């Protein structure tokens, strides 16, 4: 499992020194950097994006988190990096879907109190916290961490289960319905089936996103281990094993929900 880090600095100059240090830690194998963006607090107290995360599977999670942070704290809509929905609710969903708690958001807010404060937002894999903390603290940075936990997987699986149960209940009701009520119950059955089919499409999209992101992470880790010094290779191999195990566990849950959906739709 990876982590999100927000590394706050008093100004842009220190933050960009931090980005170079973060890339250096990746090169030496002390951590794995998956995606990174830079945000700053303007004179009106809003967060704005100074450097967006790269597009593609590796930067998507950081982009979503940054978009959520900027939306929650206020900022020009035109500079949002990867926000999933409009309005405060959409921004909160972006944050919650990645398992970010209100306590972490509060810490970010308290750390970036002054206009001009600038922060790196990144997704990383790390074996030890000391290398990042030591390097960033030497530059005047404050490191905040939280584990990434993708609640969207569980939400989709629960939605599938609820809609499948609804369809099965209505089918049972239809079998017991009288001639006078069959047409109304049949309309409900058709609607429930359509709802389940829509949920199935979201499930398929989620599986595809999960697979692409995991493959991109594993490819980045394999490149990193190939370029790393001998003393760092084993730690990176551990991250590769963890990434593969995480993919297997998460995709198994979604594939099971998909199989049950197919069974329900075919009945």
C-alpha positions in Angstrom: 0.0 0.0 0.0 1.3 3.5 -0.9 1.1 6.7 1.1 0.1 10.3 0.3 2.5 12.9 1.6 2.1 16.7 1.8 5.4 18.4 2.4 4.9 22.0 3.4 7.5 24.8 2.9 7.5 28.5 3.7 7.9 29.5 0.1 8.3 28.4 -3.5 12.0 28.3 -3.6 12.3 25.9 -0.7 9.5 23.7 -2.2 11.3 23.4 -5.5 14.4 22.4 -3.6 12.2 19.8 -2.0 11.0 18.5 -5.4 14.6 17.9 -6.5 15.4 16.2 -3.2 12.3 14.0 -3.5 13.4 12.9 -7.0 16.9 12.3 -5.6 15.5 10.0 -2.9 13.7 8.1 -5.7 16.9 7.7 -7.7 18.8 6.4 -4.8 16.0 3.9 -3.9 15.2 5.3 -0.5 11.5 5.6 -1.6 9.5 5.3 -4.8 7.9 8.4 -6.2 4.7 7.6 -8.2 3.2 11.1 -8.7 3.9 14.6 -7.6 2.3 18.1 -7.7 3.0 21.5 -6.1 0.4 23.7 -4.6 0.6 27.1 -3.0 -1.5 29.4 -0.8 -2.2 32.7 -2.5 -2.7 36.2 -1.0 -6.5 35.5 -0.6 -5.9 32.3 1.3 -6.9 29.9 -1.5 -4.9 27.0 -2.6 -3.7 27.1 -6.3 -1.8 24.5 -8.3 1.7 25.7 -9.2 2.7 22.4 -10.9 0.2 19.7 -11.8 0.7 16.0 -11.5 1.6 14.2 -14.7 -1.3 12.8 -16.7 -1.7 9.1 -16.9 -2.2 6.2 -14.4 0.7 7.2 -12.1 -0.4 10.8 -11.6 -4.1 10.3 -11.4 -4.4 9.7 -7.7 -2.3 12.8 -6.8 -4.3 14.8 -9.4 -7.5 13.8 -7.7 -6.2 14.6 -4.2 -4.9 18.0 -5.3 -8.2 18.8 -7.0 -10.0 17.9 -3.9 -7.7 20.0 -1.6 -7.9 23.0 -3.9 -11.7 22.7 -4.1 -12.2 22.3 -0.4 -10.0 25.2 0.5 -11.2 27.3 -2.4 -9.4 28.3 -5.6 -10.0 29.0 -9.3 -11.8 26.1 -11.0 -9.6 26.5 -14.1 -6.5 25.3 -12.3 -7.9 22.2 -10.6 -5.8 19.1 -11.3 -7.9 16.1 -11.8 -11.0 17.0 -9.7 -13.7 14.4 -10.2 -16.8 16.5 -9.7 -18.1 20.1 -9.4 -18.9 21.8 -6.1 -17.7 21.0 -2.6 -19.4 17.6 -2.6 -17.4 16.5 -5.6 -14.2 17.6 -4.1 -14.9 15.9 -0.8 -15.7 12.7 -2.7 -12.3 12.9 -4.4 -10.7 13.0 -1.0 -12.8 10.4 0.7 -12.4 7.9 -2.1 -8.7 7.9 -1.5 -9.2 7.3 2.2 -8.1 10.8 3.3 -9.6 11.6 6.7 -10.7 15.0 8.0 -7.9 15.0 10.6 -5.3 14.9 7.7 -7.1 17.8 5.9 -7.0 19.8 9.1 -3.3 19.2 9.5 -2.7 20.4 6.0 -4.8 23.5 6.7 -2.9 24.3 9.9 0.5 23.7 8.3 -0.2 26.1 5.4 -1.5 29.0 7.3 0.5 31.9 5.7 0.1 33.2 2.2 3.0 32.1 0.0 3.3 28.7 1.8 3.9 26.0 -0.8 3.6 22.3 -0.6 4.6 19.2 -2.5 1.7 16.7 -2.8 3.0 13.2 -3.7 2.2 9.5 -3.7 5.1 7.4 -2.6 6.1 4.0 -1.4 8.6 3.9 1.4 10.2 1.3 3.7 11.5 3.8 6.3 10.2 7.3 7.1 13.6 8.6 8.2 15.2 9.3 4.7 12.3 11.6 3.6 11.9 13.3 7.0 15.6 14.0 7.3 16.0 15.4 3.8 12.9 17.6 3.9 13.4 18.9 7.4 16.9 20.0 6.4 15.2 22.2 3.8 12.7 23.6 6.3 9.9 21.3 5.2 7.2 19.7 7.4 6.2 16.2 6.2 2.6 15.0 6.7 1.7 11.4 5.8 -1.4 9.3 5.4 -2.0 5.8 4.0 -3.8 5.6 0.7 -7.0 3.5 1.0 -9.2 3.2 -2.0 -12.8 3.2 -0.6 -14.2 3.3 -4.1 -13.6 -0.5 -4.5 -15.7 -1.3 -1.5 -18.4 1.2 -2.5 -18.8 -0.4 -5.9 -18.8 -3.9 -4.4 -21.5 -2.9 -1.9 -23.6 -1.2 -4.6 -23.4 -4.3 -6.8 -24.6 -6.5 -3.9 -27.5 -4.1 -3.0 -28.7 -3.9 -6.6 -28.4 -7.6 -7.1 -30.4 -8.2 -3.9 -33.1 -5.7 -5.1 -33.3 -7.5 -8.5 -33.7 -10.9 -6.9 -36.4 -9.7 -4.5 -38.4 -8.2 -7.3 -38.1 -11.3 -9.4 -39.4 -13.3 -6.5 -42.3 -10.8 -6.1 -43.1 -11.1 -9.8 -43.4 -14.8 -9.6 -46.0 -14.4 -6.8 -47.8 -11.5 -8.4 -51.4 -11.6 -9.5 -52.5 -10.9 -13.0 -53.5 -7.4 -12.0 -50.1 -6.4 -10.5 -47.7 -8.3 -12.8 -47.2 -5.4 -15.2 -46.3 -3.0 -12.5 -43.9 -5.5 -10.8 -42.4 -6.3 -14.2 -41.6 -2.6 -14.8 -39.8 -2.6 -11.4 -37.9 -5.7 -12.4 -36.7 -4.1 -15.6 -35.7 -0.9 -13.8 -33.7 -2.9 -11.2 -32.0 -4.9 -14.0 -31.0 -1.7 -15.8 -29.6 -0.3 -12.5 -27.5 -3.4 -12.0 -26.2 -3.1 -15.6 -25.2 0.5 -15.0 -23.4 -0.6 -11.8 -21.7 -3.4 -13.8 -20.3 -0.8 -16.3 -18.9 1.3 -13.4 -17.3 -1.9 -12.1 -15.7 -2.7 -15.4 -14.3 0.8 -15.6 -12.9 0.6 -12.1 -11.2 -2.7 -12.8 -9.6 -1.3 -15.9 -8.4 1.8 -14.0 -7.1 -0.4 -11.2 -5.2 -2.7 -13.6 -3.6 0.2 -15.5 -2.5 2.0 -12.4 -1.0 -1.2 -10.8 0.8 -2.1 -14.0 2.2 1.4 -14.2 3.4 1.3 -10.6 5.0 -2.1 -11.0 6.7 -1.0 -14.2 8.1 2.1 -12.4 9.3 -0.1 -9.6 11.0 -2.6 -11.9 12.8 0.3 -13.7 13.8 1.7 -10.3 15.2 -1.6 -9.1 17.2 -2.1 -12.3 18.8 1.4 -11.8 19.3 1.2 -8.0 22.4 0.5 -6.1 22.8 -3.0 -4.7 21.9 -2.0 -1.1 18.6 -0.5 -2.2 17.4 -3.3 -4.5 15.9 -5.5 -1.8 13.7 -2.7 -0.4 12.4 -2.0 -3.9 11.7 -5.7 -4.5 9.7 -5.7 -1.3 7.6 -2.8 -2.7 7.1 -4.7 -6.0 5.8 -7.7 -4.1 3.5 -5.5 -2.0 2.2 -3.8 -5.1 1.4 -7.2 -6.8 -0.3 -8.5 -3.6 -2.4 -5.3 -3.4 -3.5 -5.7 -7.0 -4.4 -9.3 -6.5 -6.5 -8.7 -3.4 -8.3 -5.7 -4.8 -9.0 -7.1 -8.3 -10.2 -10.4 -6.7 -12.9 -8.6 -4.8 -14.1 -6.7 -7.8 -13.9 -9.8 -10.1 -16.0 -11.7 -7.6 -18.6 -8.9 -7.7 -18.6 -9.0 -11.5 -19.1 -12.7 -11.6 -22.1 -12.5 -9.3 -23.5 -9.7 -11.4 -23.2 -11.7 -14.6 -25.0 -14.6 -12.8 -27.8 -12.3 -11.7 -28.3 -10.7 -15.1 -28.3 -14.1 -16.8 -31.0 -15.5 -14.5 
